[in-house]
Amino acid sequence: MEPQLQHRVTDSVATVVIRHPAKRNAMTAAMWRSLPPLLGTLAADPDVRALVLTGAGGTFCAGADISTLRESPEEAQGLAVAAEEALAAFPKPTLAAIRGHCVGGGAQLAAACDLRFAEEGALFGVTPAKLGIVYPASSTRRLVALVGPAAAKYLLFSGELIDAERALRTGLVDEVLPEGELDKRVAEFTRILVSRSQLTQAAAKEFAGGLTDRDGHWVEQARGSGDTAEGVAAFLERRQPRFTWTTSG
C-alpha cells in the first residue's frame, strides 16, 4: 500500500490515520503536503465536531521519512512545520491516539493536538539531535508549553525515548490506557467532546493558545448563539443540551 493519510467521519468525529506500514508510518513529503488541505476540508465540514489523529497498526508515527531529509532537509522541515501548524490551528478539539512509536515528526504532530491519549508500551522521542537538525522554534515553544523547560531540554538534548508513564508524568500525554483499551476510551471521550458546546471549546482553544485579544468577539458570539440559554435550560430540565453554535458558521 502506498504511503497515505486516510480519513473517515463517524458520529461527528473525523479520524485521520497515518498509514505507511513499511516504515512505521513515517511521513513522506507527499503526506506532509496533504495534511493541511485535508484538515481544511474537515474543519469546514459542519458534521465534524472533533478530530482524532492516529497511526495504522501498532505504531503512531516514527517521524519523517529519512529519505526526504537527504533530498532537502530545509524543505522537509518546512513541510512538517506547515502540517504541524495546520493541525494546531484546527478550530475543533483534536486528540492524538497513540500506540507504539511516537517519534520525531510524529511527536510534532502529537504535540500539535489538543490532547494525547496513549496505550501502555508507547514510546516518545524528540530526536533532532540524532540527525544534527535544528528543531523549529515554533515546535520547541509548543513542547516547552506542554512539558516545561527542563523536560523539553532532556528530550531535545538527548533524543532519548521515554515510555508512556514518564510521558504522562511530564505532561506530554493526558491519559495512559491499558493494552487493548485505547480505542474504547477514545470513542468514549470523543462522544463527550461532540456533546459539548463548540462555542465554549472554540473560545477556550483560542485563549489557551495565547490569543487573548478577542474577548469582545467571543462575548458577541455567546450573546448571539443561544448556547448559554440552552445549556442553563437543559441543566434545569435535567436533559442533554442541544447546542447549535458551530465553528463552520
Residue frames relative to the residue before (quaternion, step in Angstrom):
aa qw qx qy qz dx dy dz
M 1.0000 0.0000 0.0000 0.0000 0.00 0.00 0.00
E 0.4857 -0.6702 0.4837 0.2845 3.56 -0.97 0.91
P 0.5572 -0.5823 0.4594 0.3734 3.61 -1.09 0.62
Q 0.1880 0.7945 -0.5517 0.1705 3.56 -0.81 0.95
L 0.3641 -0.6491 0.6062 0.2805 3.50 -1.41 0.16
Q 0.1323 -0.7843 0.6033 0.0583 3.54 -0.77 1.05
H 0.0346 -0.8103 0.5843 0.0281 3.57 -1.12 0.49
R 0.0221 -0.7579 0.6515 0.0263 3.49 -1.34 0.44
V 0.2257 -0.7419 0.6119 0.1555 3.57 -1.27 0.40
T 0.0849 0.7878 -0.5984 0.1188 3.55 -0.67 1.17
D 0.8513 -0.0385 0.0004 0.5232 3.57 -0.82 1.03
S 0.7144 -0.4905 0.2236 0.4461 3.55 0.92 1.06
V 0.6293 0.4910 -0.3453 0.4936 3.61 1.25 0.24
A 0.2357 -0.7445 0.6104 0.1323 3.57 -0.82 1.06
T 0.1037 -0.7758 0.6204 0.0505 3.57 -0.94 0.92
V 0.1200 -0.7715 0.6236 0.0384 3.57 -0.77 1.12
V 0.1366 -0.8128 0.5660 0.0189 3.56 -0.70 1.15
I 0.2932 -0.7297 0.5965 0.1606 3.57 -0.84 1.07
R 0.0307 0.8291 -0.5534 0.0736 3.60 -0.54 1.14
H 0.3148 0.6801 -0.6089 0.2602 3.53 -0.56 1.28
P 0.1056 -0.8798 0.4576 0.0735 3.57 0.65 1.14
A 0.6095 0.5788 -0.3651 0.4003 3.59 1.07 -0.59
K 0.8015 0.2092 -0.0918 0.5526 3.60 1.16 -0.56
R 0.6073 -0.5998 0.3450 0.3904 3.58 0.93 0.94
N 0.6515 -0.5585 0.2961 0.4195 3.54 0.98 0.93
A 0.2145 0.7672 -0.5626 0.2211 3.58 1.01 0.79
M 0.4473 -0.7102 0.4914 0.2325 3.54 -1.07 0.83
T 0.2648 -0.7384 0.6007 0.1540 3.56 -0.84 1.00
A 0.6838 -0.4581 0.3528 0.4450 3.58 -1.28 0.19
A 0.6510 0.5199 -0.3203 0.4509 3.59 0.97 -0.84
M 0.6506 0.5096 -0.3212 0.4625 3.58 1.03 -0.73
W 0.6189 0.5209 -0.3444 0.4764 3.60 1.00 -0.78
R 0.6724 0.5101 -0.3001 0.4446 3.59 0.89 -0.96
S 0.7049 0.4979 -0.2788 0.4213 3.57 0.94 -0.83
L 0.5773 0.6334 -0.3876 0.3395 3.60 1.10 -0.48
P 0.6761 0.4975 -0.3455 0.4195 3.69 0.69 -0.84
P 0.6940 0.4445 -0.3234 0.4650 3.66 0.77 -0.79
L 0.6038 0.5416 -0.3636 0.4581 3.60 1.07 -0.61
L 0.6577 0.5001 -0.3073 0.4721 3.57 0.94 -0.87
G 0.6239 0.5440 -0.3388 0.4472 3.58 1.04 -0.73
T 0.6482 0.5130 -0.3088 0.4705 3.56 1.00 -0.83
L 0.6906 0.4750 -0.2805 0.4678 3.57 0.90 -0.92
A 0.6202 0.5436 -0.3446 0.4484 3.60 1.05 -0.70
A 0.7051 0.4683 -0.2597 0.4649 3.56 1.04 -0.78
D 0.5682 0.6045 -0.3768 0.4120 3.59 1.25 -0.25
P 0.3572 -0.7664 0.4845 0.2241 3.64 -0.46 1.10
D 0.6062 0.5625 -0.3563 0.4350 3.59 1.21 -0.34
V 0.6437 0.5080 -0.3188 0.4753 3.60 1.24 -0.35
R 0.0526 -0.8168 0.5745 -0.0066 3.55 -0.72 1.10
A 0.7772 0.0571 -0.0554 0.6243 3.60 1.29 -0.15
L 0.2116 -0.7815 0.5773 0.1056 3.55 -1.23 0.48
V 0.1530 -0.7573 0.6303 0.0762 3.55 -1.07 0.87
L 0.1384 -0.7582 0.6332 0.0704 3.55 -0.98 0.94
T 0.1271 0.7942 -0.5823 0.1182 3.56 -0.78 1.00
G 0.4321 -0.6793 0.5240 0.2781 3.55 -1.33 0.05
A 0.5402 -0.6138 0.4655 0.3389 3.54 -1.18 0.54
G 0.8169 0.2373 -0.1693 0.4978 3.56 -1.11 0.66
G 0.7841 -0.3853 0.2646 0.4084 3.52 -1.16 -0.69
T 0.7187 0.3755 -0.2740 0.5170 3.61 1.14 0.40
F 0.4894 -0.6566 0.4892 0.2999 3.56 -1.19 0.59
C 0.6928 -0.3770 0.2976 0.5379 3.57 0.45 -1.21
A 0.3102 -0.7825 0.5193 0.1479 3.56 -0.75 1.10
G 0.7102 -0.4487 0.2572 0.4777 3.59 1.21 0.33
A 0.7179 -0.3762 0.3275 0.4855 3.52 -1.20 -0.60
D 0.5285 -0.5807 0.5096 0.3518 3.54 -1.16 0.64
I 0.4440 -0.7439 0.4309 0.2526 3.58 -0.45 1.24
S 0.5737 0.5937 -0.3899 0.4079 3.61 1.09 -0.52
T 0.6285 0.5238 -0.3468 0.4585 3.61 1.09 -0.59
L 0.6251 0.5319 -0.3419 0.4576 3.59 1.11 -0.61
R 0.6292 0.5370 -0.3391 0.4480 3.57 1.03 -0.71
E 0.6707 0.5124 -0.3017 0.4435 3.57 0.97 -0.84
S 0.7774 -0.1804 0.1643 0.5797 3.57 0.83 -0.98
P 0.2284 -0.8199 0.5061 0.1394 3.60 0.05 1.23
E 0.6427 0.5257 -0.3403 0.4413 3.61 0.99 -0.74
E 0.6671 0.4863 -0.3092 0.4721 3.58 0.93 -0.86
A 0.6412 0.5309 -0.3282 0.4464 3.59 0.95 -0.86
Q 0.6707 0.4849 -0.3059 0.4705 3.58 0.93 -0.85
G 0.6303 0.5376 -0.3325 0.4507 3.58 1.02 -0.74
L 0.6454 0.5106 -0.3160 0.4720 3.57 1.01 -0.80
A 0.6510 0.5180 -0.3150 0.4568 3.57 0.97 -0.86
V 0.6646 0.4980 -0.3084 0.4639 3.59 0.92 -0.88
A 0.6375 0.5252 -0.3331 0.4547 3.61 0.96 -0.81
A 0.6613 0.4951 -0.3049 0.4739 3.57 0.99 -0.82
E 0.6388 0.5308 -0.3147 0.4595 3.55 0.99 -0.87
E 0.6905 0.4756 -0.2896 0.4617 3.58 0.86 -0.92
A 0.6157 0.5322 -0.3494 0.4644 3.60 1.06 -0.66
L 0.6555 0.4978 -0.3116 0.4748 3.57 1.01 -0.76
A 0.6510 0.5131 -0.3141 0.4629 3.59 0.95 -0.84
A 0.7106 0.4598 -0.2500 0.4702 3.59 1.09 -0.72
F 0.3991 0.7114 -0.4947 0.2999 3.61 1.23 -0.08
P 0.4102 -0.7917 0.3958 0.2199 3.61 -0.56 1.11
K 0.6949 0.4168 -0.2682 0.5210 3.59 1.27 -0.09
P 0.6769 -0.5057 0.3173 0.4307 3.63 -1.12 0.39
T 0.1118 -0.7878 0.6046 0.0374 3.55 -1.01 0.90
L 0.0799 -0.7956 0.6006 -0.0041 3.54 -1.06 0.83
A 0.2391 -0.7465 0.6040 0.1444 3.58 -0.88 0.95
A 0.1609 -0.7660 0.6189 0.0658 3.58 -0.82 1.08
I 0.0745 -0.8757 0.4738 -0.0558 3.54 -0.15 1.36
R 0.0218 0.7338 -0.6784 0.0281 3.49 -1.04 1.03
G 0.8354 0.2304 -0.1312 0.4815 3.55 -1.20 0.45
H 0.8175 -0.2563 0.1882 0.4802 3.55 -1.11 -0.73
C 0.0000 0.7346 -0.6779 0.0269 3.52 -1.08 0.96
V 0.1987 0.8287 -0.4622 0.2452 3.52 0.38 1.34
G 0.8464 0.1665 -0.1046 0.4949 3.57 -1.20 0.58
G 0.8382 -0.0046 0.0484 0.5433 3.55 -0.67 -1.13
G 0.5835 0.5635 -0.3715 0.4516 3.56 1.17 -0.48
A 0.6486 0.4954 -0.3104 0.4874 3.57 1.03 -0.77
Q 0.5881 0.5585 -0.3660 0.4563 3.60 1.10 -0.64
L 0.6857 0.4796 -0.2871 0.4662 3.57 0.86 -0.97
A 0.6507 0.5140 -0.3249 0.4547 3.57 0.91 -0.85
A 0.6656 0.5097 -0.3017 0.4541 3.58 0.95 -0.88
A 0.6480 0.5282 -0.3144 0.4497 3.58 1.14 -0.60
C 0.5714 0.5612 -0.3876 0.4563 3.59 1.25 -0.23
D 0.5943 -0.5802 0.4189 0.3669 3.56 -1.21 0.44
L 0.8039 0.0846 0.0094 0.5886 3.56 1.02 -0.87
R 0.1437 -0.7797 0.6052 0.0721 3.56 -1.22 0.54
F 0.0520 -0.7612 0.6465 0.0059 3.56 -0.79 1.09
A 0.0944 -0.8173 0.5684 0.0089 3.57 -0.85 0.98
E 0.4053 -0.6703 0.5649 0.2594 3.52 -1.26 0.54
E 0.6029 -0.5386 0.4386 0.3925 3.56 -1.13 0.62
G 0.7388 0.3681 -0.2939 0.4819 3.55 -0.95 0.88
A 0.4930 0.6423 -0.4406 0.3877 3.60 1.25 -0.13
L 0.1724 -0.7729 0.6050 0.0826 3.55 -1.18 0.68
F 0.1588 -0.8011 0.5761 0.0331 3.54 -0.97 0.97
G 0.1229 0.7956 -0.5873 0.0835 3.54 -1.05 0.78
V 0.1769 -0.7273 0.6535 0.1127 3.52 -1.17 0.74
T 0.0602 -0.9158 0.3912 -0.0679 3.51 0.11 1.40
P 0.2877 0.7853 -0.5242 0.1603 3.70 1.00 0.38
A 0.6106 0.5746 -0.3614 0.4079 3.61 1.08 -0.63
K 0.6124 0.5430 -0.3546 0.4522 3.59 1.20 -0.38
L 0.7548 0.3604 -0.1811 0.5173 3.57 1.25 -0.45
G 0.4793 -0.6806 0.4376 0.3399 3.59 1.22 -0.03
I 0.4421 0.6880 -0.4469 0.3627 3.56 1.15 0.68
V 0.3707 -0.6793 0.5810 0.2522 3.58 -1.09 0.72
Y 0.3629 -0.7410 0.5220 0.2162 3.56 -0.53 1.15
P 0.5425 -0.6560 0.4004 0.3392 3.64 -0.80 0.93
A 0.5881 -0.6018 0.4107 0.3512 3.55 -1.06 0.76
S 0.6620 0.5085 -0.3201 0.4481 3.59 0.90 -0.87
S 0.6559 0.5021 -0.3074 0.4725 3.58 1.00 -0.80
T 0.6338 0.5278 -0.3260 0.4620 3.58 1.04 -0.78
R 0.6571 0.5043 -0.3137 0.4641 3.58 0.91 -0.88
R 0.6441 0.5156 -0.3246 0.4626 3.59 0.98 -0.81
L 0.6519 0.5100 -0.3130 0.4658 3.59 0.97 -0.84
V 0.6490 0.5108 -0.3154 0.4673 3.60 0.94 -0.86
A 0.6397 0.5280 -0.3296 0.4510 3.59 0.98 -0.80
L 0.6767 0.4942 -0.2895 0.4627 3.59 1.08 -0.67
V 0.8529 0.2028 -0.0433 0.4791 3.56 0.65 -1.13
G 0.5300 -0.6210 0.4175 0.3989 3.59 1.24 -0.23
P 0.6747 -0.5405 0.3213 0.3866 3.59 -1.16 0.52
A 0.6770 0.5131 -0.3227 0.4174 3.61 0.81 -0.91
A 0.6912 0.4601 -0.2843 0.4793 3.58 0.84 -0.95
A 0.6219 0.5362 -0.3452 0.4544 3.59 1.04 -0.72
K 0.6543 0.5031 -0.3123 0.4703 3.57 0.98 -0.83
Y 0.6091 0.5470 -0.3529 0.4530 3.59 0.99 -0.77
L 0.6953 0.4753 -0.2753 0.4635 3.57 0.83 -0.99
L 0.7186 0.4600 -0.2544 0.4553 3.57 0.85 -0.99
F 0.6799 0.4968 -0.3057 0.4444 3.59 0.87 -0.87
S 0.7834 0.3743 -0.1807 0.4621 3.58 0.87 -0.96
G 0.2605 -0.7622 0.5440 0.2351 3.58 0.96 -0.81
E 0.4175 0.7243 -0.4558 0.3054 3.59 1.28 0.19
L 0.4484 -0.6685 0.5234 0.2794 3.54 -1.21 0.59
I 0.1414 -0.7621 0.6240 0.0996 3.56 -1.14 0.66
D 0.4835 -0.6782 0.4682 0.2951 3.56 -1.13 0.60
A 0.7285 -0.4591 0.2890 0.4183 3.54 -1.32 0.22
E 0.6416 0.5334 -0.3395 0.4342 3.59 0.98 -0.75
R 0.6633 0.4695 -0.3131 0.4915 3.58 0.97 -0.77
A 0.6101 0.5426 -0.3486 0.4603 3.59 1.04 -0.71
L 0.6351 0.5187 -0.3243 0.4716 3.58 1.05 -0.74
R 0.6686 0.5093 -0.3048 0.4479 3.59 0.90 -0.89
T 0.7140 0.4491 -0.2606 0.4696 3.58 0.99 -0.76
G 0.5394 -0.6297 0.4055 0.3848 3.60 1.21 -0.30
L 0.4378 0.7003 -0.4635 0.3211 3.58 1.24 0.11
V 0.7652 0.1323 -0.1143 0.6196 3.58 1.18 -0.54
D 0.4617 -0.7093 0.4787 0.2337 3.55 -1.24 0.55
E 0.7892 0.0208 -0.0108 0.6137 3.57 1.12 -0.62
V 0.1622 -0.7396 0.6428 0.1162 3.54 -1.25 0.60
L 0.1654 -0.8164 0.5520 0.0383 3.55 -0.73 1.13
P 0.5540 -0.5891 0.4566 0.3710 3.59 -1.10 0.57
E 0.6549 -0.5078 0.3788 0.4120 3.55 -1.21 0.49
G 0.8014 0.2724 -0.2276 0.4815 3.53 -0.92 0.99
E 0.6829 0.5043 -0.2796 0.4486 3.60 1.26 -0.22
L 0.4714 0.7182 -0.4326 0.2737 3.61 1.22 -0.27
D 0.6859 0.4927 -0.3057 0.4397 3.60 0.74 -0.99
K 0.6407 0.5293 -0.3226 0.4530 3.57 0.97 -0.84
R 0.6861 0.4813 -0.2869 0.4640 3.58 0.90 -0.92
V 0.6364 0.5195 -0.3311 0.4643 3.59 0.98 -0.81
A 0.6536 0.5042 -0.3178 0.4666 3.60 0.93 -0.84
E 0.6500 0.5194 -0.3077 0.4616 3.56 0.98 -0.86
F 0.7104 0.4618 -0.2713 0.4565 3.57 0.84 -0.96
T 0.6574 0.4934 -0.3309 0.4636 3.62 0.96 -0.71
R 0.5719 0.5517 -0.3923 0.4632 3.61 1.14 -0.44
I 0.6220 0.5177 -0.3323 0.4844 3.56 1.08 -0.70
L 0.6614 0.5283 -0.3168 0.4279 3.58 0.84 -0.97
V 0.7209 0.4509 -0.2729 0.4499 3.60 0.78 -0.97
S 0.6323 0.5286 -0.3456 0.4487 3.59 1.21 -0.27
R 0.6369 0.5539 -0.3195 0.4306 3.58 1.22 -0.36
S 0.6664 -0.5140 0.3731 0.3905 3.54 -1.34 0.22
Q 0.3884 -0.7091 0.5422 0.2290 3.57 -0.77 1.05
L 0.5762 0.5818 -0.3766 0.4333 3.57 1.12 -0.59
T 0.6657 0.4871 -0.2962 0.4815 3.59 0.85 -0.95
Q 0.6787 0.5082 -0.2936 0.4415 3.56 0.86 -0.98
A 0.6797 0.5003 -0.3016 0.4435 3.58 0.86 -0.93
A 0.6638 0.4884 -0.3065 0.4764 3.58 0.95 -0.86
A 0.6631 0.5069 -0.3106 0.4549 3.59 0.91 -0.88
K 0.6380 0.5282 -0.3299 0.4530 3.57 1.00 -0.81
E 0.6641 0.4971 -0.3052 0.4676 3.57 0.96 -0.84
F 0.6775 0.4867 -0.2986 0.4636 3.58 0.87 -0.90
A 0.6612 0.5110 -0.3066 0.4557 3.60 0.95 -0.87
G 0.6649 0.5016 -0.2911 0.4707 3.55 1.20 -0.56
G 0.6337 -0.5734 0.3173 0.4111 3.56 1.27 0.10
L 0.5716 0.5642 -0.4015 0.4402 3.61 1.23 0.00
T 0.0764 0.8407 -0.5232 0.1169 3.55 -0.09 1.31
D 0.5679 0.6168 -0.3853 0.3854 3.59 1.19 0.26
R 0.6423 0.5067 -0.3362 0.4667 3.59 1.22 0.34
D 0.1605 0.8120 -0.5426 0.1432 3.56 1.05 0.72
G 0.6594 0.5272 -0.3086 0.4382 3.57 0.92 -0.92
H 0.6126 0.5557 -0.3396 0.4479 3.55 1.03 -0.81
W 0.7240 0.4405 -0.2621 0.4617 3.57 0.81 -0.97
V 0.5680 0.5570 -0.3857 0.4673 3.60 1.16 -0.48
E 0.6679 0.4907 -0.2957 0.4750 3.58 0.96 -0.88
Q 0.6298 0.5288 -0.3344 0.4604 3.57 1.00 -0.81
A 0.6654 0.5000 -0.3047 0.4630 3.57 0.92 -0.88
R 0.6511 0.5370 -0.3171 0.4326 3.56 0.95 -0.91
G 0.7685 0.3847 -0.1989 0.4710 3.57 0.95 -0.85
S 0.5931 0.6484 -0.3465 0.3283 3.57 1.20 -0.29
G 0.3440 -0.7316 0.5152 0.2844 3.57 0.96 -0.80
D 0.4789 0.6972 -0.4368 0.3064 3.60 1.23 -0.16
T 0.6430 0.5267 -0.3391 0.4406 3.58 0.96 -0.78
A 0.6583 0.5031 -0.3068 0.4684 3.57 0.91 -0.92
E 0.6593 0.5035 -0.3046 0.4680 3.57 0.98 -0.84
G 0.6552 0.5202 -0.3177 0.4462 3.58 0.94 -0.85
V 0.6661 0.4886 -0.2986 0.4779 3.57 0.95 -0.89
A 0.6593 0.5086 -0.3145 0.4558 3.59 0.92 -0.89
A 0.6564 0.5127 -0.3135 0.4562 3.57 0.93 -0.86
F 0.6322 0.5279 -0.3313 0.4604 3.57 1.01 -0.80
L 0.7000 0.4717 -0.2767 0.4592 3.58 0.85 -0.97
E 0.7178 0.4233 -0.2361 0.4999 3.57 1.11 -0.71
R 0.3800 -0.7639 0.4498 0.2640 3.58 1.36 0.08
R 0.5231 0.5786 -0.4426 0.4423 3.53 0.81 1.11
Q 0.6018 -0.5416 0.4328 0.3964 3.55 -1.30 0.18
P 0.4318 -0.7049 0.4884 0.2794 3.62 -0.85 0.86
R 0.2471 -0.7340 0.6128 0.1572 3.53 -1.28 0.50
F 0.0936 -0.8296 0.5503 0.0136 3.54 0.21 1.32
T 0.2258 -0.8201 0.5183 0.0877 3.58 -0.95 0.88
W 0.5510 0.6092 -0.4175 0.3887 3.64 1.15 -0.38
T 0.0211 -0.8001 0.5995 -0.0013 3.58 -0.97 0.86
T 0.5546 -0.6000 0.4604 0.3472 3.56 -1.18 0.55
S 0.6390 0.5325 -0.3208 0.4531 3.59 1.21 -0.42
G 0.6100 -0.5942 0.3442 0.3956 3.56 1.25 0.18
